[in-house]
Amino acid sequence: MNHALSRRLLLRYALSCGIAATGYRIARAGSPPSPGADTNVTLEAFGADGKSGGTVSVPRVVKTDAQWRQQLSPLAYTVTRHEGTELAFSGPYNTNHADGLYGCICCGTTLFDSRTKFESGTGWPSFWSPISRLNVVERSDSTLGMRRVAVSCRRCDAHLGHVFDDGPRPTGLRYCMNSVALTFAARAATQSHK
């Protein structure tokens, strides 16, 4: 067998695995949690000024596929519910330099602080840390023949993007997020008490 044929077979295998994995994610996305699944999650709550309000136990957000389609734009639906990716340099938050907080487009959970945002040059909003490790879930992602770490919202399981180990100090991480998976709110002024 020559190398060209071998590469073609490998590419076909990788594509068929990717298609099968996508089909599984699409089928899974509209399904409610299995019976007995924990219906609450523990998150860290944040005020509009970015200050932590401590941990809270809140209901997990679970909706049908039809409900997510009704709530989200077509692109946000594809990205968050079926692990899609927006085109590089297409999202509004890639070049957003305002001071504030980024939340989940699906459930509103606070995910990132603009104070950890940096210019990665990749075309997606990038952060060197989530606002709280409690508010995100990281898991291995080997789709498309690559080994990556996918990042999702802990409360509603919305796919947000991926995390890589080529970011700046202090963490050395780059949370590469999709703009359509996020909301943004300007930071509220801190009230001083006399």
Buried (B, 14 or more C-beta within 10 A) or exposed (E): EEEEEEEEEEEEEBEEBBEEBBEEBBEEBBEEEEEEEEEEBEBBBBEBEBEEEEEEEBEBBBBEBEEBBEBBEEBBBBBBBBBBBBEEEEBEBBEBEEEBBBBBBBBBBBBBBBBBBEEBEBBBBBBBBBBBEBBBBBEEBEBEEEEBBBBBBBBBBBBBBBBBEEBBEEBEBBBBBBBBBBBBEEBEEEEEEE
